[in-house]
Amino acid sequence: MSNQPAQPRDAAAKPARERVVIIGSGFGGLFAARKLAHTGVDVTIIAKTSHHLFQPLLYQVATGVLSQGEIAPATREILRGQKNARVMLGDVTQIDVEAKTVTSQSPVGEAVTSYDTLVVAAGAGQSYFGNDHFSEFAPGMKSIDDALELRGRIFGAFEMAEVLQDPEEIQQWLTFVVVGAGPTGVEMAGQIAELAHSTLKRDFRRIDPTKARVLLLDAAPAVLPPFGEKLGKKAQAQLERMGVEVQLDVKVVNVDEEAVDVIDPDGSPRRIQTRTKVWAAGVQASPLGQQLAEQTGAETDRAGRVMVEEDCTLPGHPEIFVIGDMMSLKRYPGVAQVAMQQGKYAAKTITHRIKHPGGEKLPAFEYFDKGSMATVSRFHAVAKINDRIQLSGFFAWLAWLGVHIVYLIGFKNRVTTLLHWTVTFIGRGRSERAVTDQQVVARMALHREKLATEAEQAQTAENGAA
C-alpha cells in the first residue's frame, strides 16, 4: 500500500494552470481579473472588502445624493459569470516573494495563498502627512465607511445646531471645513454648499441653514492644480459664487474636536471653530509596497509608491505586477484611468507569456490620458481633455455625467444612479439622508480595537521573547 497522500481525483486529468493572485478589488484589480476571463489561468482576488468601490462618486454618498450600493456593487456579483475567478475576503498582511505566497487575515482566521503570478493593486489610503491623529476628527474620503461617517457628521451638524441655544455654538456646528482643493475637496465643498443653501433651507425652524459657512483650505496657491490655471480659477470663481470661502496658501497645523488650527500666508496663526471637518488632502500607498521594496530591492517614493519597470513589474521579478495607486512610473497620476489601463495591460502580458513562453516581450506600458473632470456644482463642472480642449460650465457637466455613467459597473446601478441624479439636480432633493450614530462612531471604535489587539500581540511576543 502506498504511503503517498491521496491526490484529488482530477489531479492527473487536468494540466497545471497558471495561478494568478490579484490583491485588491479596485479599478486595477477588477479590470485585470475581467481581462483574464476565458484564458488558461485561475484567478484569485483577495480584498479586504467584499465590494468594488467606484471611488470618484464617494463624495455623493457622503452628501446624501447616492446610496453606497450604487457605487459599490459586490465583487462576487460582478464576476459571477467568470468561472476561472474566485473572490476571497481578507486583509493581506504579508507577501513572501521567495515562497510566492500571500498571507491574508479575515475575521475567521489566516489564509495563505500560493501564486505563480501576482498583481498587487491594493490602492492607497489617506495621508495626514505624519499627523495621523487628525483622522479622529477629520475623516478622509477613501472608503464606504468614511463616506457614511461623513454623511452622519454633515447631516448631524444641522440637527445639533437646531437644538442649541448659544449662537456661537450654533455657528460652530454650522461651519464646515474641507482640507484639500483637489478634485475631491472641490466636489465635496460644492456639495455641502448646495446642501446648506438649497436642499435644507426650508427644513428647520430655529436655524437658517443658508447661514452655514463652508471653507475650502489648501496649502497650495491654486484650486485644482492638475487642471491648470485657467480651469482652476473658473472652479474657484464658481465655488465663491456659491458661498464657499476658498482659502489658499493656508497650512493646517492641528485638528481637534472643536476646531482647525491654521497658519495663514503671512505666518500668523488662526483657529477656525468647527465641528465638521473633511480631509481630502494627500494619499499614502498601501504598506504592502514597502514590503515588496524591502524584499526585492525596488525603490519607493515619498508616498510609498513602488518604482516599477516599464511593463509594471518589479525589477528582477517579472512575475509581480504593481499597478494603480501603488506604483510610480513616468509620473503618471494616481487616477482611476491609470489603474484601469494598467490592469488590462498586466492581464494582456500574462496571457501573452502563456501563449508565447520565452517569446518577445510586449511593448512597454503607455498611459493614454483621456482627460480629467470635476464637478463644482449643479450644472457646472470643469473638464480638461488636453492642453487645447478645456471645458467649463454646463457642457463640461454633461460630459462628466456621461463618463461616470459609462464607467459605473452594472445596468441597475446606472439606472438607479440616474434616478437619484434626477431627484438631486432637477428637484434639489437628496434621497439618502438617513444617518445613524453607528456610522459616526464605528470607524474610530474599530480603529481603537485594532490598536488594542496589536498592542496585546506585541506584549505577548515580548513576554515570549523574555
N, C-alpha and C positions, 0 to 999 in steps of 0.2 A: 504493500500500500504506500502511495506517495505521501511524503510529509509536506509537500508544497501546499500553500494555501489555495483554497478554491478560487477559480477565476470566474468572472462574470460570464454568463452563457454566451454573450455575443462578442467577447473579447477577441476571439480568433477570427470571427466573421467580418469585423469592421476594421479597416485600416486606421492607424493612428491619425487623428485630426489635430490641426493646429489649435492650440488653446490660447485664445485672446482674452485677456482680462482688461477691462476698462474701469478705471476709478473715477467716479463722478457721473451724474446723470444730467448735467447741464447741457448747454448747446454743443460743446465739443464732444463729450462722451456720447450723447444721443445721436448726433449726426454720424459719428464713426460707427456706432452699432448698426444703424439703419443701412449704411452703405455696405456693411458686411453681410447683409441678407443674401441668401442664395449663393453663398460661397462655401468652400470646403473647410470652414473653421467653426469652432464652438466659441461663442461669445458669452462672457460672464460680466455683467455690470454690477459693481459694488458701490453703493452710495449710502450716505447716512440719512437720506430722506427717501420716502417711497414715491416721490413725485418729481417731475421735470418742471423747473421753475422758469417762467418767461419773465426774467428779471426786469426788462425795460418798463413793464407796467406795474411793478410792485408799488410804486407811489400811489396808484389809483386804488389799490386795496387799502392802503393806509388812510386815504381820504374818502372812503365810502362809495367810490364810483363802481368798483367791481368786487366780486367775491373772490376769495382765494382759489376756489375750484376752477374758475375761468382762466386763471393764468398758471395753474399748477396741476395739470392732469396727471393721473397715476402713470408711472413709467411702465408698469406691467400692462396697463390698458393700451398704451401706445405700441408696445412690442408684442402684444398677444398673438399676432399673426405671424411673427418671425420665429420659426421653430428652432433655429440654431442659437437663440438668445435666451439667457437666463438672467434674472434680476435677483440680487441679494441685498438685503438691508444690513448695513454695517458701516461703522466709522473706521476707516483704515488708519491704523496706528503705526504700522511698520511695513516697510518694503525691504526684503532681503534680496539684493541684486545678485549675489553669488548663488544663492539657493533657488532663485527665481520663484519666490513665494511672496504673497501678500497676506498680512495678518489684519483682520478686522474684528471689531468689538460690536456686539449687539446686546440688547437687554437680556438675552438668554445665554450669553457666553461668547467665547472666542472662536473664530474660524480662520483656518489657514488655507489659502487657495493658491495652487501652482499655476504658472503661466509659461507659455513659450514666447509670446509677445505681450508687452504691457503698454497700455495707453493711459497716461496719467493726465486726467482732466479734472482735478479736484477743485479748480477755481481759486477764488481769493475771498478773504474776509475784509471787514472794515479795519482801517488803520487809524489809530488815535495818536500816531506819531510819538509813541513812548508814554502816553498818558492814558493807559487802559482803564484807569478808574473813572474817566469821563463817561464810559459806556453805561454806568449805572443810571445816569441821569439824562444821557443823550443817546438814545438807541440809533443804530445805523440803519441801512436800507439794503440788507443782503439776504434776507430770508422771510418766509411767511410769518414766522414768529415775530420778527422785527416789525413787519407791516401791521400785524394785528395789535401789537403793543402800542404802536404809534396811533392807530385808529382809536384805541381806548384812551390814550393820553389827550389826543386832539379834541375828540367829542366830549370827553370827560372834563376838559378845561372849561368849556362853556357851561356845563352843568354845575361845576363848583362855583363859578362866578355868579351864577343865578341865585345861589343860597347865601352868599356872603353879604355883609353889611358895609365893611370898610372899603371905601373907594380905591385905596392903594392896593389892597389885597385883590380886589376885583380886577384892577388893571394888570396886576402881576399874572393872574390866570389868563387874561386876555392878550398876553404878549407871547408871541411865538417866534423862536429864533431858529433859523436854518443855517447851519455852518457848511459852507462849500458852495461855490457858484458855478459848478459844472452842470451838466445836463440834469442829473438827479436833483440837485439843490434848486435849480431854476424851476423845474417842473413841480417840485414839492411846494415851494414858496407860492407859486402861482395858484396851485390848487387850494392851499389853505386860505389865500386871499379871496378866491371865488366862494369858498365855503362860508366865510365870515360875511362877505359883502352881499352875497346873493342867496345862497341856499338857506341859511339860518336866520336871515334878518327879520323875519316875522314870527319866529318860533318861540321867542322868550318874552317874558312880561316885565322883568325887572332890569335886565341888562340890554344893551344895544350891541349886538354882535358886530355891526359895521364899525364900531369904535375899536375893534381889535387891531393890534399892531402886529405886522409880520415883517421881521427883519431878516435879510439875507446877508450873511457875513462871509468874507473871504480875505485871506492874506495876500492874494494876487491882486494886480491892479485892474483886472478886467473880468467881465462876465463871459462865460463860455469861451475860454481861451482857445480850444482846438478849432472853433468855428471861425476864427479871425475877428479882426477889429470891427468890421462893418456889421456883421450879424450880431456880434456881442453887444454893440451899442443899441441895435434895434431891440434886442431882447430886454436889455436893461430899461430902455425907454418904455416898453410895454408894461414891464413889471411896475415901474414907478407910476404909470397911469392907473394901475390897479390898486395903488396904495402901498405896495411893498417898499420898504426902506432898504435900498441897496447900499451897503457899507463896505467899500473895498479898501485894500491895504490895512485891514484890521486883523490883528493876530489874537486868537483865543488862547488865553493862558491858564484858565481854570473854569471848571464847570461843577456846580454843586446843585443841591435840590432846589434852591431858591433863585439862582442867578447864573449868569455867564460873565466872567471877567475877561476883559479885552485890553489890548494896548492899541491906541489909536495911531494914525500915521505920524502925528507929532511927538509920539513917545509917551503920551500921558495915559494913565490907567483909567478905566471906566468899568462900572459894574452895571449890567443890564438885568433888571429884575424880571424873571420869567420862570414859569413852572413847566413850560413845554419846550423842549429842545430836540432838534433833529440833526444828526451828524451825517453829512453827505460829502465828507472830505477825506480822500485818501483810501487806498486799498493795500492790503498785505497778502501776498501769495500764501497758499497753504503751506504749513510747516513740512509737508512731505517733500517739498522742493529742496529744503536744506538737508533732509535725509539722503536724497538722491545725490546731491552735490558732495556730501561727505564720503559716500561710498564709491563714487565714480571719478571724483576729481573735477567735476564740472564747476564752473563759477556761477555765482548768483549776483543779482544787482541789489540795490538798497531796499527794494520792495520784496526781496526774497524770491524773485523770479529766476528760473534756471536758464542759463545761456545755452541754447541748443544749436545743433548743426543746421545746415540749410534744408535738410529733409526732416526737421523737427525731432530728431533723435538725439540721445546723449552722446557726447564724444566717447568713442570706443565701445558703445553699447547700441548697436543698430536695432536691437530687439526692444528698446524702451523709447517710446514717443512721449514727449511732454508738450501739451498743447494748451491753447486758451490763455487765461489769466496767469497761468503758472510759468509760462515760458517767456524768454526775452530773445527776440530775433529782429534785426533790422529796424528797431524802434517801432514795431507795429503796435497800434493802440490796443488796450485791453477792452475790446468791444465784442459784442455777440458775433458779428460777421467774421472776425478773425477766427474765433473758436469754431464756427460752423465750417469754414473753408478748411481749416487745419484738420478737423475731424474727418472730413471727406478725403483729404489728402492722405492722412495716415491709413485709412481703410484701403484706399486705392494702392498705396505702397505695399501693404500687407498682402493684398490679393496678387499684385504683380510678382512679389517674391515667391509666392507659392506656385504660380504658373510658370515662372521663369527662374528657377533656382540657379544661382550663380550667374545670371544674366546681367545686362546693364541696368544701372540704377535709373529711376525716373528723374526727370528734371527737378531742380530744387523748388521748394515751395515758394510761390509768389502770391502775395495777398492782393486781391482785386478790390480796391476801395470803392464801394457803392455809395459812399457819402454818409453824412451824419445828420440826424434830425433831433429836434427837441421841441416839445410843446411849451408854450408860455402861458396861454390861457385859452378859454373857449374861442374857437375860430381863429386862433393865432399861433403860429409856430415858426421856427426857423429851420432851414434845410440847406446844407452845403453839399452839393453833388460833386463839385470840383472847384478849382480856383475861378473858373469862368461862370459856372452856373450856381448861383446862390439865390435862394428864395426866402421870403418872409411874408407873414400875414396869412390870409385865408387859403391861398393856393398851396402854400407850404403845409398848412394844417391838413388839407385834403390829402396831400401826398403822404403825410405822416399816418393818417387813418388807414390808407390803403396798404402801406407797407406793413404796419403792425397786424392788420387782419390777415394778410398773406402768411405771415410767419407764426401766427398762433397755431398750436397743434390741435387738430380735431374740429370737425364740422360743427358739433354742438357748441363748442367753446366760442367759435366765431359768431354763431347766431346769437347766443346769449350776451356776448360782449357788445355786439351791435345794438341789441335792445337796451342794454344799460347805458351805452353812449347816447342813444336817442333820448332817454329819460334825463340824462345829465346835461347834454349840450343843447337840447331843444327846450326842455322844460325846467332846467336848472335844479332838478331834484337829485337826491342820492339814494340809491336803492339799498345800500349796505351800511346802515347806521347803527346796527345792534353792536353793543360792546359789553364786555364782562370784566369783573375785577381780575379774573384769572388771566386774561390777556395782558393786563398791565403788569402783574407781579410774577408771572410764571417764568419768564426768561431769567430774571435775576435769582429766583428761587432755585432753578435748575443749575445756574452757574455756581451758586454757593454750595449746592450739593456736590457738584463736580470737584470743586476746590477741596471740600472736606474729605471726599474719597481719595483724592490724590495725596493729601496730607497724611491720611491714615495709611495708605500704601507705602509712602516714604518712611513713615515711622516704623512700620512693620519690617521694611527692608533694613533699616538702620539697626533695629533690635536683633534681626537675624545675623547681620554682619558682626555685631558685638558678641 
